């Protein structure tokens, strides 16, 4: 079923998964981005959120994503409530699993900034939409339900590390990775 939605999404542009509809395209930083793929994050047989990845061209691998210039968007649609500790633990552990010690050292303060921003956001509830935008001129910006949270976190390397949590060599959920990459 999910594969059928993904195949149809690239042909027709839109996808619906777990009742969450993702637009075929969005505008970000005066660029049109297309839906690359959607996937669901499952934890202990419970669907936690659905995610959609928007890019300026199709990408099937994390390597293609890392070298792709321009803005990018990862959008999470919450299917369950989650606290800031849940997100911080998942993000930090995911970045650690998908990056070297040297890369983690370079990300140090920026990772701490992400953790502070997530704490400010606090608890998310079913139905919330969390958007992670990468804008080359500013960095990575988090929004919840369309409202920006915290300052932008500079550097393409930071966004790549964050995206690695979802599509890296050791993703948080392999089914989610395949969905986001349209596989």
C-alpha positions in Angstrom: 0.0 0.0 0.0 2.7 2.5 1.0 4.7 1.6 -2.2 1.6 2.3 -4.3 1.2 5.7 -2.7 4.8 6.5 -3.3 4.7 5.4 -7.0 1.5 7.5 -7.5 3.0 10.4 -5.6 5.8 10.9 -8.1 3.5 10.5 -11.1 0.6 12.5 -9.9 2.5 14.5 -7.3 0.6 14.0 -4.1 0.7 11.3 -1.5 -1.5 10.2 1.4 -0.2 7.9 4.1 -1.9 7.2 7.4 -4.5 9.8 6.6 -1.8 12.5 6.1 -1.9 14.2 2.7 1.4 15.7 1.4 1.2 18.3 -1.4 2.9 17.4 -4.6 5.0 20.6 -4.4 5.8 23.5 -2.1 7.6 26.8 -2.5 10.5 27.4 -0.3 13.0 30.3 -0.6 11.5 31.2 -4.0 12.1 27.7 -5.3 9.6 25.0 -6.2 10.3 21.8 -4.4 8.7 18.4 -5.3 7.7 15.7 -2.9 10.5 13.1 -3.1 8.8 10.5 -0.9 6.8 9.8 2.3 7.2 7.2 5.0 6.0 6.3 8.5 8.1 6.0 11.7 7.0 3.0 13.6 8.1 2.4 17.2 7.1 -0.8 19.0 4.3 -1.5 16.4 2.9 2.0 16.9 3.0 4.6 14.1 4.6 7.7 15.7 4.6 10.1 12.7 4.5 10.3 8.9 7.3 12.2 7.2 7.6 13.8 3.7 10.8 15.0 2.0 10.7 17.8 -0.5 13.6 18.5 -2.8 14.4 20.4 -6.1 15.1 17.1 -7.9 14.5 13.4 -7.3 17.0 11.7 -5.0 17.2 8.0 -4.2 20.2 7.9 -1.9 21.5 9.9 1.1 24.7 10.7 -1.0 22.5 12.3 -3.7 20.8 14.4 -1.0 24.1 15.5 0.6 25.5 17.0 -2.7 22.2 18.4 -3.9 22.3 22.2 -3.7 19.4 24.5 -2.7 16.6 24.4 -0.1 15.1 21.2 1.3 12.2 20.4 3.6 11.5 17.5 5.9 8.0 17.6 7.3 6.8 15.4 10.2 3.1 14.9 10.9 2.6 13.6 14.4 0.3 10.6 14.9 1.2 10.3 18.6 2.1 12.7 21.4 5.8 13.1 22.1 7.8 14.9 24.7 11.1 16.9 24.1 13.2 14.2 25.6 11.9 11.7 23.1 12.9 13.9 20.2 16.2 15.0 21.7 17.2 11.4 22.4 16.3 10.3 18.9 18.0 13.2 17.2 21.2 13.0 19.2 21.5 9.2 19.1 20.7 9.3 15.3 23.3 11.9 14.6 25.9 10.0 16.7 25.1 6.7 14.8 25.4 8.4 11.4 28.5 10.6 11.9 32.1 10.3 12.9 33.5 11.7 16.2 35.2 14.5 14.2 31.9 15.4 12.6 30.1 15.3 15.9 32.8 17.6 17.4 32.2 20.1 14.5 28.5 20.0 15.2 28.9 20.4 19.0 27.4 23.8 19.7 24.9 23.6 16.8 23.6 20.2 18.2 23.2 21.9 21.6 21.2 24.7 19.9 18.9 22.0 18.4 18.4 20.4 21.8 17.5 23.8 23.3 15.1 24.6 20.5 13.4 21.2 21.0 13.1 21.9 24.7 11.5 25.3 24.0 9.0 23.6 21.6 8.1 21.2 24.4 5.5 18.5 24.0 4.0 17.8 20.6 0.6 16.3 20.2 -1.2 14.2 17.6 -2.0 16.4 14.6 1.0 18.7 15.0 3.2 19.4 12.0 6.9 19.8 12.5 8.8 21.3 9.6 12.6 21.2 9.3 13.6 23.6 6.5 17.1 24.0 5.1 17.7 27.4 3.5 21.3 27.7 2.2 21.4 31.4 3.1 20.2 30.9 6.7 20.6 27.3 7.8 18.2 24.8 9.3 14.9 26.3 10.7 12.4 24.3 12.8 8.7 25.2 12.8 5.7 23.7 14.6 2.3 24.2 13.0 3.8 27.0 10.8 5.4 29.0 13.6 9.2 29.3 13.6 11.0 28.0 16.7 14.4 29.3 17.7 17.1 30.7 15.5 18.2 29.0 12.3 21.1 26.6 12.8 23.9 27.4 10.3 25.6 25.0 7.9 24.7 22.5 5.2 26.7 20.0 7.2 24.3 20.3 10.1 21.2 19.7 8.0 22.9 16.8 6.3 23.7 15.3 9.8 20.1 15.8 10.9 18.7 14.3 7.7 21.1 11.4 8.3 18.9 10.4 11.3 16.1 9.6 8.8 18.0 8.5 5.6 21.6 7.8 6.7 23.4 4.5 6.8 21.9 3.7 10.2 18.5 5.4 10.1 16.0 5.6 12.9 13.6 3.4 10.8 14.6 1.6 7.6 11.0 1.6 6.3 10.8 5.4 6.8 14.2 5.8 5.0 12.9 3.8 2.0 9.7 5.8 1.9 11.5 9.2 2.0 13.9 8.1 -0.7 11.0 6.8 -2.9 12.4 3.3 -2.9 
